[in-house]
């Protein structure tokens, strides 16, 4: 296990310089800071892992690392986690990575220094690169606490998790568009580097195959779960003059990007194109917009994750328990094209 002395020797600086970098206190030249941070990343060094005596001192703090704190889904998850923490008289530290692995690394190191009792973790990416994946495994291992993954997977993970019925959600959304009479159906995918996106796309393919409908590549729009990308892809599709009768949109932000482009291009849901989205969007209810979706209880997802983590913490075990949150179909009419000029 790497020590602070080894970090200092590799970086060619003093132990006090390493300490100042880790604690963000006192002056450190940009060059020295860069060297220390690089060595810390490469070795997976964690002060709490090195200081065994300190790491034995328990706290009542739970760590949460999420990739999009401004995403309503994660806001609801945090509400559920926080409620159970309050009931258990636990404190909560939340870190937002912005889907950036370097920020994720820093967050995990910081939580190690805080000596959290457990961690709820949604990875920024699945880290296909072997070196990056090993570095993440090192950081998580150095925490030496129970970990519950949430929403996103880590392949070959030794930790348990709470996940959504992703394949089923993609299947149901597509099936309802087909049942409503749409003979051509497209999809705006999420980031296919993520398992959750691949599973939702697999559900789409399954429903299309069962219905005997061809999957037209021009209507498979490869997105990244962001509003901006969904908007740009949808706008480009309409400008081409060719689009499917129905469209599956794969998360709350994709839903909004798609609808923004529909409005801007002066198209009408129910006349020009039908849609079923994955994830509920609260603001559409406020606007009395009849948007069909396959949704989940993200608030309950947070509660389930926190209860599972607490069970692991209390029993001092590192389990691989997996719990799945079911999807719920909510049809409000946008799955149909009436061909009427509303």
DOMI-926680 format. One record per residue (C-alpha): x, y, z; residue in three letters. Coordinates in steps of 0.05 Angstrom, whole numbers, plus 5000, padded with zeros to 4 digits. Layout:
BEGIN
XYZALA ...
//
This chain:
BEGIN
500050005000UNK 502950674979UNK 505351155033UNK 505951905033UNK 513551835034UNK 513251404970UNK 508851924936UNK 513752464955UNK 519752064930UNK 516551894863UNK 514352614853UNK 521152884875UNK 518253334929UNK 517853355005UNK 512553015048UNK 510153695070UNK 509053894997UNK 504853264985UNK 500853435048UNK 499554145024UNK 497153894956UNK 492553374988UNK 489653875038UNK 489654454989UNK 493254885041UNK 499355325034UNK 503155504972UNK 505454964922UNK 508355134855UNK 504054934795UNK 509454454771UNK 510054104838UNK 502554064846UNK 501953744777UNK 507253224794UNK 504053044860UNK 497052984831UNK 499652544775UNK 503152074824UNK 496952054869UNK 492551864808UNK 497451334785UNK 498451014853UNK 491451094879UNK 494351374944UNK 489451544999UNK 491651865064UNK 486551475104UNK 488950825073UNK 496050975094UNK 494251205164UNK 491150565188UNK 490250805259UNK 486151405235UNK 481950995187UNK 479550575246UNK 476151175276UNK 468951125252UNK 464751715232UNK 457251765222UNK 458152025151UNK 455751705086UNK 458851895020UNK 454951974955UNK 458352074888UNK 453852234828UNK 455252474758UNK 449753004748UNK 447453374809UNK 443253834765UNK 439353244736UNK 432453184768UNK 433252424771UNK 439252484816UNK 435853024856UNK 430252544872UNK 435151994888UNK 438752454937UNK 432152634970UNK 430951894983UNK 437951775008UNK 437552385053UNK 430952165084UNK 433751495106UNK 440151835131UNK 435952295174UNK 432151695203UNK 438751355219UNK 441951995247UNK 447451965194UNK 450752545159UNK 451452595083UNK 457052845039UNK 455252904965UNK 460252994909UNK 458453164837UNK 463252924783UNK 459953234722UNK 461352564686UNK 468752714691UNK 473352154714UNK 478652624741UNK 473552974785UNK 471052284804UNK 478052084826UNK 478652714869UNK 471852594900UNK 473651884921UNK 480352114950UNK 476752664989UNK 471652175017UNK 477351725038UNK 480252305078UNK 473452415109UNK 473251675131UNK 466151565109UNK 462550945135UNK 459750755067UNK 458950994996UNK 453351034945UNK 456651104878UNK 454251254807UNK 460351194761UNK 461751744711UNK 463551224658UNK 464750474656UNK 472250614644UNK 473650164584UNK 481050334590UNK 484549804633UNK 489050304669UNK 483250764686UNK 479050194710UNK 484549934755UNK 485550624783UNK 478250674801UNK 478349984833UNK 484350214874UNK 480750834899UNK 474550454917UNK 478649904951UNK 482550414991UNK 476150675021UNK 475350005055UNK 467850105067UNK 461549785040UNK 459550064971UNK 452850064935UNK 452850234861UNK 446850624837UNK 443750644767UNK 450250514729UNK 454249874729UNK 461549714734UNK 463149074696UNK 465848504738UNK 464348914800UNK 465048614869UNK 459949094897UNK 452449054900UNK 447749564870UNK 440849854858UNK 438849874785UNK 432950024739UNK 429549534690UNK 433049864631UNK 431649334578UNK 424449284598UNK 423550044594UNK 426250074523UNK 421949484504UNK 415449774533UNK 416450454502UNK 417550154433UNK 411949654440UNK 406850184457UNK 408750604397UNK 407849994353UNK 401149814386UNK 398850524372UNK 399650384297UNK 406450684283UNK 409950264229UNK 416650624230UNK 419750744298UNK 426351074314UNK 430251194378UNK 434951714407UNK 439651284448UNK 443751474508UNK 451251414510UNK 452350704484UNK 458850664523UNK 454350584584UNK 450849934599UNK 444350274616UNK 444050574546UNK 445749914513UNK 440349564552UNK 435050074533UNK 437050014461UNK 436749254466UNK 429549324491UNK 427949744430UNK 430949224384UNK 427148664418UNK 420449004409UNK 421849164336UNK 423948444323UNK 417648164357UNK 413348614314UNK 416948414250UNK 418849144236UNK 425549334205UNK 430349774244UNK 432350344198UNK 439250594214UNK 437551314194UNK 432451324251UNK 437351064303UNK 440151724330UNK 446151604375UNK 445852084432UNK 449252164499UNK 443452274548UNK 444053034542UNK 438753544523UNK 443453894475UNK 445253274435UNK 438053034431UNK 435853714406UNK 441253744353UNK 439853034328UNK 432353144325UNK 433053804289UNK 437753494238UNK 432852934227UNK 427053404212UNK 431453824167UNK 432953204126UNK 425653144109UNK 425252424133UNK 423152184202UNK 419551584232UNK 412351574253UNK 414351454326UNK 420551584368UNK 423251304433UNK 427251794475UNK 431751484527UNK 431951924589UNK 429052564618UNK 434053024586UNK 433452684518UNK 425852774524UNK 426653524533UNK 431653594476UNK 427053224429UNK 421053644449UNK 424954284441UNK 426754104370UNK 419653884354UNK 417054564376UNK 422554954341UNK 421454584276UNK 413954734282UNK 412053994285UNK 406453714327UNK 406553104373UNK 400652684353UNK 400352964282UNK 407452944253UNK 410652454301UNK 408952034362UNK 413551934422UNK 414451524485UNK 420051734531UNK 423851384585UNK 423551764651UNK 418252234677UNK 419252984668UNK 415753384723UNK 415454034685UNK 411153714630UNK 405853564682UNK 405954284706UNK 404954504633UNK 399353994626UNK 403153664569UNK 400652954555UNK 407352604548UNK 407351844550UNK 413251534586UNK 416150924620UNK 418151164688UNK 421050944754UNK 420751174826UNK 427551514832UNK 425951764903UNK 424751044924UNK 431050834888UNK 435051284935UNK 431451004995UNK 432850294974UNK 440250444961UNK 441150765029UNK 437550205066UNK 441849695030UNK 448250075047UNK 446250145120UNK 445049395124UNK 452049265097UNK 455049775145UNK 451449505206UNK 453348785190UNK 460448995172UNK 460248625106UNK 461848775033UNK 456048454996UNK 454148384923UNK 446648444935UNK 442948724874UNK 436049034877UNK 432049244817UNK 427049824813UNK 421149644767UNK 419050084709UNK 411950354704UNK 408350514638UNK 404551174637UNK 400751294572UNK 397851984562UNK 396651994487UNK 403252204456UNK 404451494432UNK 398951584379UNK 398651984314UNK 391552204301UNK 393552574237UNK 389053134260UNK 391553854258UNK 390354014331UNK 
//
